[in-house]
Amino acid sequence: MLRSMLSFSKPEEEKRTPVKINELIEGILLVMEKQMKEANVRVTTSFSDENPEITASTNQIRQVMLNVIKNAKESMPSGGSSTSERCPATGGF
């Protein structure tokens, strides 16, 4: 019984796969579009032409980006403007 409860409470590690980050962010913004308009928040995007793939858990990176966008919206209770930018990778840290 205890073993089954512990396995239930501990989420399994998700598999990491290639994720196109630009497409992921654009998809989230599309889903959030109505909420952003209702909050009077204007969103602009500026992505480099390259659309790199990152290796990540799709669900986890989607949740992170969704939280970032929601936090931006909630930080502007009177409305405002938010810009999402992704610069090309430079190959280093």
PDB file of N, CA, C and O in Angstrom:
ATOM      1  N   MET A   1       0.823  -1.191   0.000  1.00  0.00           N
ATOM      2  CA  MET A   1       0.000   0.000   0.000  1.00  0.00           C
ATOM      3  C   MET A   1       0.874   1.265   0.000  1.00  0.00           C
ATOM      4  O   MET A   1       0.669   2.178  -0.800  1.00  0.00           O
ATOM      5  N   LEU A   2       1.843   1.293   0.908  1.00  0.00           N
ATOM      6  CA  LEU A   2       2.726   2.458   0.993  1.00  0.00           C
ATOM      7  C   LEU A   2       3.490   2.667  -0.304  1.00  0.00           C
ATOM      8  O   LEU A   2       3.642   3.797  -0.767  1.00  0.00           O
ATOM      9  N   ARG A   3       3.966   1.583  -0.884  1.00  0.00           N
ATOM     10  CA  ARG A   3       4.714   1.669  -2.133  1.00  0.00           C
ATOM     11  C   ARG A   3       3.860   2.271  -3.250  1.00  0.00           C
ATOM     12  O   ARG A   3       4.350   3.089  -4.028  1.00  0.00           O
ATOM     13  N   SER A   4       2.598   1.877  -3.334  1.00  0.00           N
ATOM     14  CA  SER A   4       1.729   2.420  -4.379  1.00  0.00           C
ATOM     15  C   SER A   4       1.433   3.891  -4.134  1.00  0.00           C
ATOM     16  O   SER A   4       1.315   4.666  -5.083  1.00  0.00           O
ATOM     17  N   MET A   5       1.311   4.287  -2.864  1.00  0.00           N
ATOM     18  CA  MET A   5       1.077   5.697  -2.555  1.00  0.00           C
ATOM     19  C   MET A   5       2.297   6.536  -2.922  1.00  0.00           C
ATOM     20  O   MET A   5       2.154   7.633  -3.461  1.00  0.00           O
ATOM     21  N   LEU A   6       3.492   6.032  -2.636  1.00  0.00           N
ATOM     22  CA  LEU A   6       4.704   6.772  -2.978  1.00  0.00           C
ATOM     23  C   LEU A   6       4.869   6.905  -4.487  1.00  0.00           C
ATOM     24  O   LEU A   6       5.276   7.960  -4.975  1.00  0.00           O
ATOM     25  N   SER A   7       4.559   5.856  -5.223  1.00  0.00           N
ATOM     26  CA  SER A   7       4.694   5.948  -6.678  1.00  0.00           C
ATOM     27  C   SER A   7       3.657   6.887  -7.262  1.00  0.00           C
ATOM     28  O   SER A   7       3.906   7.515  -8.291  1.00  0.00           O
ATOM     29  N   PHE A   8       2.503   6.995  -6.629  1.00  0.00           N
ATOM     30  CA  PHE A   8       1.472   7.918  -7.100  1.00  0.00           C
ATOM     31  C   PHE A   8       1.873   9.368  -6.851  1.00  0.00           C
ATOM     32  O   PHE A   8       1.630  10.235  -7.690  1.00  0.00           O
ATOM     33  N   SER A   9       2.486   9.629  -5.700  1.00  0.00           N
ATOM     34  CA  SER A   9       2.823  11.004  -5.337  1.00  0.00           C
ATOM     35  C   SER A   9       4.038  11.532  -6.089  1.00  0.00           C
ATOM     36  O   SER A   9       4.209  12.745  -6.208  1.00  0.00           O
ATOM     37  N   LYS A  10       4.880  10.642  -6.595  1.00  0.00           N
ATOM     38  CA  LYS A  10       6.083  11.066  -7.295  1.00  0.00           C
ATOM     39  C   LYS A  10       5.834  10.985  -8.802  1.00  0.00           C
ATOM     40  O   LYS A  10       5.718   9.890  -9.352  1.00  0.00           O
ATOM     41  N   PRO A  11       5.751  12.134  -9.472  1.00  0.00           N
ATOM     42  CA  PRO A  11       5.516  12.085 -10.916  1.00  0.00           C
ATOM     43  C   PRO A  11       6.694  11.448 -11.644  1.00  0.00           C
ATOM     44  O   PRO A  11       7.853  11.621 -11.265  1.00  0.00           O
ATOM     45  N   GLU A  12       6.371  10.715 -12.689  1.00  0.00           N
ATOM     46  CA  GLU A  12       7.423  10.086 -13.472  1.00  0.00           C
ATOM     47  C   GLU A  12       8.155  11.139 -14.292  1.00  0.00           C
ATOM     48  O   GLU A  12       7.570  12.135 -14.718  1.00  0.00           O
ATOM     49  N   GLU A  13       9.438  10.900 -14.502  1.00  0.00           N
ATOM     50  CA  GLU A  13      10.229  11.809 -15.299  1.00  0.00           C
ATOM     51  C   GLU A  13       9.758  11.741 -16.751  1.00  0.00           C
ATOM     52  O   GLU A  13       9.611  10.659 -17.320  1.00  0.00           O
ATOM     53  N   GLU A  14       9.527  12.898 -17.331  1.00  0.00           N
ATOM     54  CA  GLU A  14       9.058  12.942 -18.707  1.00  0.00           C
ATOM     55  C   GLU A  14      10.228  12.807 -19.667  1.00  0.00           C
ATOM     56  O   GLU A  14      11.349  13.224 -19.377  1.00  0.00           O
ATOM     57  N   LYS A  15       9.944  12.224 -20.794  1.00  0.00           N
ATOM     58  CA  LYS A  15      10.970  12.024 -21.808  1.00  0.00           C
ATOM     59  C   LYS A  15      11.284  13.357 -22.482  1.00  0.00           C
ATOM     60  O   LYS A  15      10.386  14.142 -22.788  1.00  0.00           O
ATOM     61  N   ARG A  16      12.553  13.592 -22.703  1.00  0.00           N
ATOM     62  CA  ARG A  16      12.983  14.814 -23.398  1.00  0.00           C
ATOM     63  C   ARG A  16      13.035  14.539 -24.890  1.00  0.00           C
ATOM     64  O   ARG A  16      13.554  13.517 -25.339  1.00  0.00           O
ATOM     65  N   THR A  17      12.483  15.480 -25.644  1.00  0.00           N
ATOM     66  CA  THR A  17      12.433  15.366 -27.099  1.00  0.00           C
ATOM     67  C   THR A  17      12.789  16.714 -27.712  1.00  0.00           C
ATOM     68  O   THR A  17      12.774  17.725 -27.010  1.00  0.00           O
ATOM     69  N   PRO A  18      13.109  16.756 -29.005  1.00  0.00           N
ATOM     70  CA  PRO A  18      13.362  18.044 -29.660  1.00  0.00           C
ATOM     71  C   PRO A  18      12.086  18.890 -29.690  1.00  0.00           C
ATOM     72  O   PRO A  18      11.015  18.404 -30.052  1.00  0.00           O
ATOM     73  N   VAL A  19      12.219  20.171 -29.301  1.00  0.00           N
ATOM     74  CA  VAL A  19      11.089  21.102 -29.266  1.00  0.00           C
ATOM     75  C   VAL A  19      11.502  22.363 -30.018  1.00  0.00           C
ATOM     76  O   VAL A  19      12.548  22.943 -29.728  1.00  0.00           O
ATOM     77  N   LYS A  20      10.692  22.788 -30.974  1.00  0.00           N
ATOM     78  CA  LYS A  20      10.943  24.056 -31.665  1.00  0.00           C
ATOM     79  C   LYS A  20      10.382  25.171 -30.789  1.00  0.00           C
ATOM     80  O   LYS A  20       9.167  25.330 -30.667  1.00  0.00           O
ATOM     81  N   ILE A  21      11.273  25.933 -30.187  1.00  0.00           N
ATOM     82  CA  ILE A  21      10.880  26.888 -29.156  1.00  0.00           C
ATOM     83  C   ILE A  21      10.000  28.019 -29.700  1.00  0.00           C
ATOM     84  O   ILE A  21       9.058  28.440 -29.029  1.00  0.00           O
ATOM     85  N   ASN A  22      10.296  28.516 -30.908  1.00  0.00           N
ATOM     86  CA  ASN A  22       9.467  29.586 -31.471  1.00  0.00           C
ATOM     87  C   ASN A  22       8.024  29.130 -31.622  1.00  0.00           C
ATOM     88  O   ASN A  22       7.097  29.847 -31.247  1.00  0.00           O
ATOM     89  N   GLU A  23       7.838  27.935 -32.173  1.00  0.00           N
ATOM     90  CA  GLU A  23       6.494  27.416 -32.387  1.00  0.00           C
ATOM     91  C   GLU A  23       5.775  27.189 -31.064  1.00  0.00           C
ATOM     92  O   GLU A  23       4.571  27.425 -30.962  1.00  0.00           O
ATOM     93  N   LEU A  24       6.499  26.738 -30.061  1.00  0.00           N
ATOM     94  CA  LEU A  24       5.901  26.515 -28.750  1.00  0.00           C
ATOM     95  C   LEU A  24       5.388  27.831 -28.167  1.00  0.00           C
ATOM     96  O   LEU A  24       4.259  27.893 -27.679  1.00  0.00           O
ATOM     97  N   ILE A  25       6.209  28.883 -28.215  1.00  0.00           N
ATOM     98  CA  ILE A  25       5.807  30.188 -27.668  1.00  0.00           C
ATOM     99  C   ILE A  25       4.644  30.764 -28.464  1.00  0.00           C
ATOM    100  O   ILE A  25       3.696  31.286 -27.877  1.00  0.00           O
ATOM    101  N   GLU A  26       4.702  30.679 -29.786  1.00  0.00           N
ATOM    102  CA  GLU A  26       3.607  31.202 -30.604  1.00  0.00           C
ATOM    103  C   GLU A  26       2.299  30.480 -30.305  1.00  0.00           C
ATOM    104  O   GLU A  26       1.237  31.102 -30.280  1.00  0.00           O
ATOM    105  N   GLY A  27       2.369  29.165 -30.077  1.00  0.00           N
ATOM    106  CA  GLY A  27       1.172  28.400 -29.738  1.00  0.00           C
ATOM    107  C   GLY A  27       0.578  28.834 -28.410  1.00  0.00           C
ATOM    108  O   GLY A  27      -0.641  28.944 -28.281  1.00  0.00           O
ATOM    109  N   ILE A  28       1.426  29.082 -27.424  1.00  0.00           N
ATOM    110  CA  ILE A  28       0.953  29.543 -26.115  1.00  0.00           C
ATOM    111  C   ILE A  28       0.309  30.914 -26.250  1.00  0.00           C
ATOM    112  O   ILE A  28      -0.752  31.164 -25.679  1.00  0.00           O
ATOM    113  N   LEU A  29       0.948  31.802 -27.005  1.00  0.00           N
ATOM    114  CA  LEU A  29       0.385  33.138 -27.192  1.00  0.00           C
ATOM    115  C   LEU A  29      -0.955  33.082 -27.910  1.00  0.00           C
ATOM    116  O   LEU A  29      -1.843  33.885 -27.622  1.00  0.00           O
ATOM    117  N   LEU A  30      -1.113  32.164 -28.825  1.00  0.00           N
ATOM    118  CA  LEU A  30      -2.383  31.998 -29.525  1.00  0.00           C
ATOM    119  C   LEU A  30      -3.475  31.565 -28.545  1.00  0.00           C
ATOM    120  O   LEU A  30      -4.592  32.080 -28.589  1.00  0.00           O
ATOM    121  N   VAL A  31      -3.152  30.628 -27.670  1.00  0.00           N
ATOM    122  CA  VAL A  31      -4.118  30.160 -26.666  1.00  0.00           C
ATOM    123  C   VAL A  31      -4.455  31.274 -25.677  1.00  0.00           C
ATOM    124  O   VAL A  31      -5.596  31.379 -25.226  1.00  0.00           O
ATOM    125  N   MET A  32      -3.476  32.098 -25.342  1.00  0.00           N
ATOM    126  CA  MET A  32      -3.664  33.167 -24.350  1.00  0.00           C
ATOM    127  C   MET A  32      -4.210  34.468 -24.952  1.00  0.00           C
ATOM    128  O   MET A  32      -4.478  35.418 -24.217  1.00  0.00           O
ATOM    129  N   GLU A  33      -4.376  34.521 -26.266  1.00  0.00           N
ATOM    130  CA  GLU A  33      -4.739  35.761 -26.953  1.00  0.00           C
ATOM    131  C   GLU A  33      -5.982  36.429 -26.356  1.00  0.00           C
ATOM    132  O   GLU A  33      -5.963  37.632 -26.099  1.00  0.00           O
ATOM    133  N   LYS A  34      -7.042  35.686 -26.134  1.00  0.00           N
ATOM    134  CA  LYS A  34      -8.276  36.267 -25.604  1.00  0.00           C
ATOM    135  C   LYS A  34      -8.056  36.844 -24.208  1.00  0.00           C
ATOM    136  O   LYS A  34      -8.511  37.950 -23.916  1.00  0.00           O
ATOM    137  N   GLN A  35      -7.363  36.104 -23.347  1.00  0.00           N
ATOM    138  CA  GLN A  35      -7.096  36.589 -21.987  1.00  0.00           C
ATOM    139  C   GLN A  35      -6.261  37.866 -22.008  1.00  0.00           C
ATOM    140  O   GLN A  35      -6.491  38.785 -21.222  1.00  0.00           O
ATOM    141  N   MET A  36      -5.285  37.910 -22.920  1.00  0.00           N
ATOM    142  CA  MET A  36      -4.435  39.099 -23.007  1.00  0.00           C
ATOM    143  C   MET A  36      -5.249  40.311 -23.467  1.00  0.00           C
ATOM    144  O   MET A  36      -5.078  41.413 -22.945  1.00  0.00           O
ATOM    145  N   LYS A  37      -6.127  40.106 -24.440  1.00  0.00           N
ATOM    146  CA  LYS A  37      -6.967  41.216 -24.919  1.00  0.00           C
ATOM    147  C   LYS A  37      -7.887  41.704 -23.816  1.00  0.00           C
ATOM    148  O   LYS A  37      -8.046  42.910 -23.624  1.00  0.00           O
ATOM    149  N   GLU A  38      -8.500  40.766 -23.083  1.00  0.00           N
ATOM    150  CA  GLU A  38      -9.392  41.147 -21.985  1.00  0.00           C
ATOM    151  C   GLU A  38      -8.659  41.920 -20.905  1.00  0.00           C
ATOM    152  O   GLU A  38      -9.251  42.775 -20.245  1.00  0.00           O
ATOM    153  N   ALA A  39      -7.375  41.630 -20.715  1.00  0.00           N
ATOM    154  CA  ALA A  39      -6.564  42.326 -19.710  1.00  0.00           C
ATOM    155  C   ALA A  39      -5.931  43.592 -20.281  1.00  0.00           C
ATOM    156  O   ALA A  39      -5.178  44.281 -19.592  1.00  0.00           O
ATOM    157  N   ASN A  40      -6.239  43.893 -21.534  1.00  0.00           N
ATOM    158  CA  ASN A  40      -5.693  45.065 -22.212  1.00  0.00           C
ATOM    159  C   ASN A  40      -4.163  45.027 -22.273  1.00  0.00           C
ATOM    160  O   ASN A  40      -3.490  46.043 -22.099  1.00  0.00           O
ATOM    161  N   VAL A  41      -3.637  43.828 -22.525  1.00  0.00           N
ATOM    162  CA  VAL A  41      -2.198  43.641 -22.663  1.00  0.00           C
ATOM    163  C   VAL A  41      -1.900  43.320 -24.119  1.00  0.00           C
ATOM    164  O   VAL A  41      -2.418  42.353 -24.676  1.00  0.00           O
ATOM    165  N   ARG A  42      -1.056  44.148 -24.724  1.00  0.00           N
ATOM    166  CA  ARG A  42      -0.661  43.948 -26.121  1.00  0.00           C
ATOM    167  C   ARG A  42       0.652  43.179 -26.133  1.00  0.00           C
ATOM    168  O   ARG A  42       1.608  43.542 -25.449  1.00  0.00           O
ATOM    169  N   VAL A  43       0.680  42.111 -26.921  1.00  0.00           N
ATOM    170  CA  VAL A  43       1.869  41.269 -26.990  1.00  0.00           C
ATOM    171  C   VAL A  43       2.482  41.379 -28.378  1.00  0.00           C
ATOM    172  O   VAL A  43       1.789  41.244 -29.386  1.00  0.00           O
ATOM    173  N   THR A  44       3.781  41.624 -28.420  1.00  0.00           N
ATOM    174  CA  THR A  44       4.507  41.595 -29.686  1.00  0.00           C
ATOM    175  C   THR A  44       5.613  40.558 -29.560  1.00  0.00           C
ATOM    176  O   THR A  44       6.139  40.310 -28.475  1.00  0.00           O
ATOM    177  N   THR A  45       5.951  39.961 -30.693  1.00  0.00           N
ATOM    178  CA  THR A  45       7.020  38.967 -30.693  1.00  0.00           C
ATOM    179  C   THR A  45       8.105  39.387 -31.670  1.00  0.00           C
ATOM    180  O   THR A  45       7.840  40.049 -32.674  1.00  0.00           O
ATOM    181  N   SER A  46       9.307  38.996 -31.360  1.00  0.00           N
ATOM    182  CA  SER A  46      10.448  39.250 -32.234  1.00  0.00           C
ATOM    183  C   SER A  46      11.382  38.060 -32.109  1.00  0.00           C
ATOM    184  O   SER A  46      12.177  37.968 -31.173  1.00  0.00           O
ATOM    185  N   PHE A  47      11.273  37.150 -33.069  1.00  0.00           N
ATOM    186  CA  PHE A  47      12.106  35.959 -33.061  1.00  0.00           C
ATOM    187  C   PHE A  47      13.099  36.049 -34.210  1.00  0.00           C
ATOM    188  O   PHE A  47      12.792  36.608 -35.263  1.00  0.00           O
ATOM    189  N   SER A  48      14.283  35.500 -34.003  1.00  0.00           N
ATOM    190  CA  SER A  48      15.229  35.433 -35.110  1.00  0.00           C
ATOM    191  C   SER A  48      14.681  34.458 -36.144  1.00  0.00           C
ATOM    192  O   SER A  48      13.795  33.659 -35.841  1.00  0.00           O
ATOM    193  N   ASP A  49      15.203  34.525 -37.356  1.00  0.00           N
ATOM    194  CA  ASP A  49      14.701  33.684 -38.438  1.00  0.00           C
ATOM    195  C   ASP A  49      14.940  32.202 -38.187  1.00  0.00           C
ATOM    196  O   ASP A  49      14.157  31.360 -38.627  1.00  0.00           O
ATOM    197  N   GLU A  50      16.006  31.887 -37.488  1.00  0.00           N
ATOM    198  CA  GLU A  50      16.243  30.477 -37.208  1.00  0.00           C
ATOM    199  C   GLU A  50      15.269  30.020 -36.119  1.00  0.00           C
ATOM    200  O   GLU A  50      14.963  30.768 -35.191  1.00  0.00           O
ATOM    201  N   ASN A  51      14.797  28.799 -36.247  1.00  0.00           N
ATOM    202  CA  ASN A  51      13.865  28.238 -35.275  1.00  0.00           C
ATOM    203  C   ASN A  51      14.501  26.987 -34.687  1.00  0.00           C
ATOM    204  O   ASN A  51      14.182  25.870 -35.094  1.00  0.00           O
ATOM    205  N   PRO A  52      15.397  27.177 -33.732  1.00  0.00           N
ATOM    206  CA  PRO A  52      16.164  26.031 -33.237  1.00  0.00           C
ATOM    207  C   PRO A  52      15.305  25.071 -32.436  1.00  0.00           C
ATOM    208  O   PRO A  52      14.254  25.425 -31.900  1.00  0.00           O
ATOM    209  N   GLU A  53      15.789  23.859 -32.378  1.00  0.00           N
ATOM    210  CA  GLU A  53      15.171  22.864 -31.523  1.00  0.00           C
ATOM    211  C   GLU A  53      15.990  22.791 -30.241  1.00  0.00           C
ATOM    212  O   GLU A  53      17.220  22.830 -30.263  1.00  0.00           O
ATOM    213  N   ILE A  54      15.284  22.686 -29.138  1.00  0.00           N
ATOM    214  CA  ILE A  54      15.944  22.423 -27.873  1.00  0.00           C
ATOM    215  C   ILE A  54      15.486  21.042 -27.426  1.00  0.00           C
ATOM    216  O   ILE A  54      14.415  20.581 -27.821  1.00  0.00           O
ATOM    217  N   THR A  55      16.278  20.393 -26.619  1.00  0.00           N
ATOM    218  CA  THR A  55      15.881  19.099 -26.089  1.00  0.00           C
ATOM    219  C   THR A  55      15.318  19.325 -24.705  1.00  0.00           C
ATOM    220  O   THR A  55      16.022  19.749 -23.788  1.00  0.00           O
ATOM    221  N   ALA A  56      14.018  19.031 -24.569  1.00  0.00           N
ATOM    222  CA  ALA A  56      13.341  19.294 -23.304  1.00  0.00           C
ATOM    223  C   ALA A  56      12.083  18.445 -23.206  1.00  0.00           C
ATOM    224  O   ALA A  56      11.638  17.846 -24.185  1.00  0.00           O
ATOM    225  N   SER A  57      11.533  18.408 -22.028  1.00  0.00           N
ATOM    226  CA  SER A  57      10.213  17.821 -21.844  1.00  0.00           C
ATOM    227  C   SER A  57       9.216  18.850 -22.378  1.00  0.00           C
ATOM    228  O   SER A  57       9.127  19.961 -21.857  1.00  0.00           O
ATOM    229  N   THR A  58       8.475  18.481 -23.406  1.00  0.00           N
ATOM    230  CA  THR A  58       7.541  19.425 -24.029  1.00  0.00           C
ATOM    231  C   THR A  58       6.559  19.978 -23.016  1.00  0.00           C
ATOM    232  O   THR A  58       6.317  21.185 -22.991  1.00  0.00           O
ATOM    233  N   ASN A  59       5.990  19.125 -22.184  1.00  0.00           N
ATOM    234  CA  ASN A  59       5.010  19.591 -21.208  1.00  0.00           C
ATOM    235  C   ASN A  59       5.628  20.524 -20.179  1.00  0.00           C
ATOM    236  O   ASN A  59       5.009  21.516 -19.794  1.00  0.00           O
ATOM    237  N   GLN A  60       6.838  20.221 -19.731  1.00  0.00           N
ATOM    238  CA  GLN A  60       7.466  21.072 -18.722  1.00  0.00           C
ATOM    239  C   GLN A  60       7.861  22.425 -19.296  1.00  0.00           C
ATOM    240  O   GLN A  60       7.636  23.449 -18.651  1.00  0.00           O
ATOM    241  N   ILE A  61       8.443  22.457 -20.488  1.00  0.00           N
ATOM    242  CA  ILE A  61       8.850  23.746 -21.063  1.00  0.00           C
ATOM    243  C   ILE A  61       7.617  24.573 -21.438  1.00  0.00           C
ATOM    244  O   ILE A  61       7.635  25.800 -21.342  1.00  0.00           O
ATOM    245  N   ARG A  62       6.555  23.900 -21.861  1.00  0.00           N
ATOM    246  CA  ARG A  62       5.300  24.613 -22.148  1.00  0.00           C
ATOM    247  C   ARG A  62       4.759  25.243 -20.870  1.00  0.00           C
ATOM    248  O   ARG A  62       4.310  26.389 -20.893  1.00  0.00           O
ATOM    249  N   GLN A  63       4.793  24.521 -19.765  1.00  0.00           N
ATOM    250  CA  GLN A  63       4.304  25.055 -18.499  1.00  0.00           C
ATOM    251  C   GLN A  63       5.152  26.230 -18.025  1.00  0.00           C
ATOM    252  O   GLN A  63       4.616  27.217 -17.520  1.00  0.00           O
ATOM    253  N   VAL A  64       6.466  26.133 -18.182  1.00  0.00           N
ATOM    254  CA  VAL A  64       7.351  27.243 -17.801  1.00  0.00           C
ATOM    255  C   VAL A  64       7.022  28.497 -18.605  1.00  0.00           C
ATOM    256  O   VAL A  64       6.867  29.580 -18.041  1.00  0.00           O
ATOM    257  N   MET A  65       6.915  28.343 -19.935  1.00  0.00           N
ATOM    258  CA  MET A  65       6.641  29.505 -20.783  1.00  0.00           C
ATOM    259  C   MET A  65       5.243  30.069 -20.519  1.00  0.00           C
ATOM    260  O   MET A  65       5.053  31.285 -20.534  1.00  0.00           O
ATOM    261  N   LEU A  66       4.277  29.200 -20.280  1.00  0.00           N
ATOM    262  CA  LEU A  66       2.927  29.650 -19.946  1.00  0.00           C
ATOM    263  C   LEU A  66       2.952  30.469 -18.659  1.00  0.00           C
ATOM    264  O   LEU A  66       2.304  31.512 -18.576  1.00  0.00           O
ATOM    265  N   ASN A  67       3.692  30.006 -17.657  1.00  0.00           N
ATOM    266  CA  ASN A  67       3.800  30.749 -16.396  1.00  0.00           C
ATOM    267  C   ASN A  67       4.462  32.102 -16.592  1.00  0.00           C
ATOM    268  O   ASN A  67       4.031  33.089 -15.996  1.00  0.00           O
ATOM    269  N   VAL A  68       5.499  32.168 -17.415  1.00  0.00           N
ATOM    270  CA  VAL A  68       6.177  33.444 -17.681  1.00  0.00           C
ATOM    271  C   VAL A  68       5.197  34.429 -18.320  1.00  0.00           C
ATOM    272  O   VAL A  68       5.141  35.596 -17.931  1.00  0.00           O
ATOM    273  N   ILE A  69       4.427  33.957 -19.299  1.00  0.00           N
ATOM    274  CA  ILE A  69       3.477  34.828 -19.999  1.00  0.00           C
ATOM    275  C   ILE A  69       2.343  35.250 -19.065  1.00  0.00           C
ATOM    276  O   ILE A  69       1.935  36.411 -19.068  1.00  0.00           O
ATOM    277  N   LYS A  70       1.836  34.314 -18.270  1.00  0.00           N
ATOM    278  CA  LYS A  70       0.781  34.668 -17.315  1.00  0.00           C
ATOM    279  C   LYS A  70       1.294  35.657 -16.276  1.00  0.00           C
ATOM    280  O   LYS A  70       0.578  36.585 -15.902  1.00  0.00           O
ATOM    281  N   ASN A  71       2.525  35.472 -15.806  1.00  0.00           N
ATOM    282  CA  ASN A  71       3.106  36.411 -14.841  1.00  0.00           C
ATOM    283  C   ASN A  71       3.232  37.804 -15.446  1.00  0.00           C
ATOM    284  O   ASN A  71       2.990  38.805 -14.772  1.00  0.00           O
ATOM    285  N   ALA A  72       3.610  37.863 -16.718  1.00  0.00           N
ATOM    286  CA  ALA A  72       3.709  39.168 -17.388  1.00  0.00           C
ATOM    287  C   ALA A  72       2.346  39.841 -17.425  1.00  0.00           C
ATOM    288  O   ALA A  72       2.229  41.036 -17.151  1.00  0.00           O
ATOM    289  N   LYS A  73       1.315  39.073 -17.765  1.00  0.00           N
ATOM    290  CA  LYS A  73      -0.048  39.625 -17.822  1.00  0.00           C
ATOM    291  C   LYS A  73      -0.486  40.112 -16.441  1.00  0.00           C
ATOM    292  O   LYS A  73      -1.018  41.215 -16.308  1.00  0.00           O
ATOM    293  N   GLU A  74      -0.263  39.295 -15.424  1.00  0.00           N
ATOM    294  CA  GLU A  74      -0.702  39.649 -14.077  1.00  0.00           C
ATOM    295  C   GLU A  74       0.090  40.805 -13.478  1.00  0.00           C
ATOM    296  O   GLU A  74      -0.379  41.457 -12.545  1.00  0.00           O
ATOM    297  N   SER A  75       1.283  41.066 -14.002  1.00  0.00           N
ATOM    298  CA  SER A  75       2.081  42.177 -13.485  1.00  0.00           C
ATOM    299  C   SER A  75       1.620  43.520 -14.050  1.00  0.00           C
ATOM    300  O   SER A  75       2.127  44.572 -13.661  1.00  0.00           O
ATOM    301  N   MET A  76       0.651  43.474 -14.973  1.00  0.00           N
ATOM    302  CA  MET A  76       0.125  44.702 -15.577  1.00  0.00           C
ATOM    303  C   MET A  76      -1.389  44.768 -15.366  1.00  0.00           C
ATOM    304  O   MET A  76      -2.147  44.602 -16.322  1.00  0.00           O
ATOM    305  N   PRO A  77      -1.843  45.007 -14.134  1.00  0.00           N
ATOM    306  CA  PRO A  77      -3.283  44.993 -13.864  1.00  0.00           C
ATOM    307  C   PRO A  77      -4.053  46.062 -14.622  1.00  0.00           C
ATOM    308  O   PRO A  77      -5.262  45.927 -14.813  1.00  0.00           O
ATOM    309  N   SER A  78      -3.385  47.113 -15.054  1.00  0.00           N
ATOM    310  CA  SER A  78      -4.055  48.168 -15.821  1.00  0.00           C
ATOM    311  C   SER A  78      -3.780  48.047 -17.310  1.00  0.00           C
ATOM    312  O   SER A  78      -4.067  48.969 -18.074  1.00  0.00           O
ATOM    313  N   GLY A  79      -3.231  46.927 -17.722  1.00  0.00           N
ATOM    314  CA  GLY A  79      -2.891  46.740 -19.137  1.00  0.00           C
ATOM    315  C   GLY A  79      -1.479  47.203 -19.405  1.00  0.00           C
ATOM    316  O   GLY A  79      -0.804  47.742 -18.529  1.00  0.00           O
ATOM    317  N   GLY A  80      -1.049  46.988 -20.621  1.00  0.00           N
ATOM    318  CA  GLY A  80       0.298  47.397 -20.991  1.00  0.00           C
ATOM    319  C   GLY A  80       0.770  46.659 -22.210  1.00  0.00           C
ATOM    320  O   GLY A  80      -0.034  46.178 -23.009  1.00  0.00           O
ATOM    321  N   SER A  81       2.068  46.568 -22.356  1.00  0.00           N
ATOM    322  CA  SER A  81       2.677  45.949 -23.524  1.00  0.00           C
ATOM    323  C   SER A  81       3.750  44.967 -23.080  1.00  0.00           C
ATOM    324  O   SER A  81       4.521  45.243 -22.161  1.00  0.00           O
ATOM    325  N   SER A  82       3.787  43.815 -23.744  1.00  0.00           N
ATOM    326  CA  SER A  82       4.774  42.791 -23.449  1.00  0.00           C
ATOM    327  C   SER A  82       5.434  42.374 -24.753  1.00  0.00           C
ATOM    328  O   SER A  82       4.753  42.153 -25.754  1.00  0.00           O
ATOM    329  N   THR A  83       6.754  42.266 -24.745  1.00  0.00           N
ATOM    330  CA  THR A  83       7.484  41.840 -25.936  1.00  0.00           C
ATOM    331  C   THR A  83       8.207  40.544 -25.633  1.00  0.00           C
ATOM    332  O   THR A  83       8.928  40.433 -24.641  1.00  0.00           O
ATOM    333  N   SER A  84       8.005  39.562 -26.506  1.00  0.00           N
ATOM    334  CA  SER A  84       8.719  38.286 -26.398  1.00  0.00           C
ATOM    335  C   SER A  84       9.782  38.260 -27.472  1.00  0.00           C
ATOM    336  O   SER A  84       9.456  38.333 -28.656  1.00  0.00           O
ATOM    337  N   GLU A  85      11.047  38.158 -27.093  1.00  0.00           N
ATOM    338  CA  GLU A  85      12.141  38.118 -28.028  1.00  0.00           C
ATOM    339  C   GLU A  85      12.947  36.848 -27.837  1.00  0.00           C
ATOM    340  O   GLU A  85      13.113  36.359 -26.719  1.00  0.00           O
ATOM    341  N   ARG A  86      13.440  36.329 -28.935  1.00  0.00           N
ATOM    342  CA  ARG A  86      14.365  35.210 -28.871  1.00  0.00           C
ATOM    343  C   ARG A  86      15.471  35.525 -29.851  1.00  0.00           C
ATOM    344  O   ARG A  86      15.239  35.648 -31.054  1.00  0.00           O
ATOM    345  N   CYS A  87      16.663  35.653 -29.330  1.00  0.00           N
ATOM    346  CA  CYS A  87      17.823  35.998 -30.147  1.00  0.00           C
ATOM    347  C   CYS A  87      18.500  34.726 -30.633  1.00  0.00           C
ATOM    348  O   CYS A  87      18.353  33.669 -30.019  1.00  0.00           O
ATOM    349  N   PRO A  88      19.237  34.821 -31.728  1.00  0.00           N
ATOM    350  CA  PRO A  88      19.946  33.627 -32.208  1.00  0.00           C
ATOM    351  C   PRO A  88      20.980  33.162 -31.209  1.00  0.00           C
ATOM    352  O   PRO A  88      21.568  33.965 -30.484  1.00  0.00           O
ATOM    353  N   ALA A  89      21.197  31.870 -31.176  1.00  0.00           N
ATOM    354  CA  ALA A  89      22.198  31.297 -30.282  1.00  0.00           C
ATOM    355  C   ALA A  89      23.577  31.705 -30.739  1.00  0.00           C
ATOM    356  O   ALA A  89      23.836  31.811 -31.938  1.00  0.00           O
ATOM    357  N   THR A  90      24.469  31.937 -29.784  1.00  0.00           N
ATOM    358  CA  THR A  90      25.825  32.349 -30.116  1.00  0.00           C
ATOM    359  C   THR A  90      26.802  31.187 -30.013  1.00  0.00           C
ATOM    360  O   THR A  90      27.975  31.325 -30.358  1.00  0.00           O
ATOM    361  N   GLY A  91      26.328  30.063 -29.547  1.00  0.00           N
ATOM    362  CA  GLY A  91      27.207  28.906 -29.433  1.00  0.00           C
ATOM    363  C   GLY A  91      27.992  28.851 -28.152  1.00  0.00           C
ATOM    364  O   GLY A  91      28.880  28.011 -28.012  1.00  0.00           O
ATOM    365  N   GLY A  92      27.696  29.715 -27.221  1.00  0.00           N
ATOM    366  CA  GLY A  92      28.423  29.700 -25.951  1.00  0.00           C
ATOM    367  C   GLY A  92      27.558  30.226 -24.829  1.00  0.00           C
ATOM    368  O   GLY A  92      26.393  30.573 -25.025  1.00  0.00           O
ATOM    369  N   PHE A  93      28.150  30.278 -23.651  1.00  0.00           N
ATOM    370  CA  PHE A  93      27.417  30.764 -22.482  1.00  0.00           C
ATOM    371  C   PHE A  93      27.818  32.183 -22.185  1.00  0.00           C
ATOM    372  O   PHE A  93      27.314  32.782 -21.235  1.00  0.00           O
TER     373      PHE A  93
END
